[in-house]
Amino acid sequence: MAGAIIENMSTRKLCIVGGILLVFQVIAFLVGGLIAPSPTTAVPYTSVKCIDVRKNHHKTKWLMPWGPNHCKKLKDFDEAVSRQIEANDIVFAVHVPLPSKEMSPWFQFMLFIMQLDIAFKMDNDLKENAEITLDVSLAYRDNMFDDWEEIAHAIEIRKLKCTFGSPKTVESEGRHYDCDFLPFMEIGSVAHKYYLINIRLPVNDRKGINVGIGEIKDIRLVGIHQNGGFTKVWFAMKTFLTPSILIIMVWYWRRITLMTRAPVLLEKVIFALGISMTFINIPVEWFSIGFDWTWMLLFGDIRQGIFYAMLLSFWIIFCGEHMMDQNERNRLSGYWKQVGPIAVGSFCLFIFDMCERGVQLKNPFYSIWTTEVGTELAMAFIIVAGICLCLYFLFLCFMVFQVFRNISGKQSSLPAMSKARRLHYEGLIFRFKFLMLITLACAAMTVIFFIVSQVTEGHWKWGDITIQVNSAFFTGIYGMWNLYVFALMFLYAPSHKNYGEDQSNGDLGVNSGEELQLTTTITHVDGPTEVYKLARKEAQE
């Protein structure tokens, strides 16, 4: 009877395959650590205070902080007071990038956060739970002589969360509040060379707009974008891995279809996992270099969500199909209790992402966290998803425990077998346990490298060699899950080796010719794995 490759492969060959995969895993980490630069770069920008003199027939509404057509500037607000310039006539202008530089499509995205410099003043104190209203505009151009073209304009409200470390007395006037960073803007593509941001703080005493926000001295932005060098390495990895997974996926399904029976649930789930991995790998990001596709960040989130949902579902079904009991599990409906939380959690995260990045396709200044309703809604989605994740892992841990307990119990039947057959089945059990431990190792490695990348400075320096830890995390973990899916489809593909009936039954040495099985899911010819065939008698008892 045909089994899976993992069951019919000798230990020596299995070690060779594992060694080859380990080499590719090390290469994946080294590519990010030694070749790729840091994944992202943060660039600080200080806004320039411009005077909006359109009332005096200014030629354009866009105010440039520097260059041949720069605006009329203010040094500080004391100058504005002395010149009797109203707050509504002041525009904070930021040009992206800095002088003598250009943006590039290889940067992939731009994320901006805002920091306000607010000074304490007795007659203009910052009120509790104050809100600031921003009239913001974004424009682009591709050379220094073109006119600016508007991308977006919006009026946004941000909550101020500031603390003051000194007593609020006359002696403390001029000291700055310590304010949290505010989400400002996110764009999913960098299709143009130059960007211009104009920020106005409209004041309306009657409506209470921008009243009680303290004395704002400066507006600072921090722009974060992906490094072009890292993007090229990332695209190269995707381009290499796409055909690799696609070829093994086609090869795997062809071996399944050559069998005389229909594919079973576990084989279908492994194939679906390969499809979801291929969906992530397809390097559609290459098109973002030539097209202004602002939806690429949202599309990337959806692709990752599909893969992780499929991976979590596979772990549950993999354990269930090796449970070694009499329950019929070769159908997806038998796992609704375990797969249900995955579906609910994934749906909640999808809705949350659509509420954030979906809206940002039209308004890049939008943030779901800026309003009380939005914050509560976002937290609700995240909490529900977290509860579903906890339920899932409780189910998974319980099923893994059951599988290992049942396997240990069935090992009592092994002494009754002949030596050769006993060694064969001991190898099957060992390889099953080994794959379970590899799965645990992959999950643990993902968590460990994520923590390391967050707590380190971003790179390690050994002599003249600099290792980019964050880049190594991204490329290494991405390569690891590709290798994991590759190994699953290779090791669980049907083997061409067959065992004769005399060997399959006679050598077992079990009374009454009863065949041992590990689970009752498959009992007919061309079953997917021989590991499914331990101890029917014990299961029935």
Secondary structure, DSSP 8 states (H G I E B T S, - for coil): ---BHHHHS-HHHHHHHHHHHHHHHHHHHHIIIIIS--SEEEEEEE-EEEE--GGG--S-S--BSSSTTB--B-S-HHHHHHTT--GGGEEEEEEES-TT----GGG--EEEEEEEEEE--TTS-B-TT-EEEEEEEEEEESSTTS--EEEEEEEEEEE--EE--S--SGGGTT-B-EE--EEEEEES---SSEEEEEEE---BTTTTBT-SB-EEEEEEEEEEEE-HHHHHHHHHHHHHHHHHHHHHHHHHHHHHHTSSS---HHHHHHHHHHHHHHHHHS-GGGGGGTS--TTHHHHHHHHHHHHHHHHHHHHHHHHHTT--SS---SSGGGGHHHHHHHHHHHHHHHHHHIIIIIHHTT-TT--GGGSHHHHHHHHHHHHHHHHHHHHHHHHHHHHHHHHHHHHHHHGGGGGGS-HHHHHHHHHHHHHHHHHHHHHHHHHHHHHHHHHHHHHS-SEEEETTEEEEHHHHHHHHHHHHHHHHHHHHHHHTSB-S----HHHHHGGG--GGG----S-SS--STT-S-GGG-S-HHHHH-
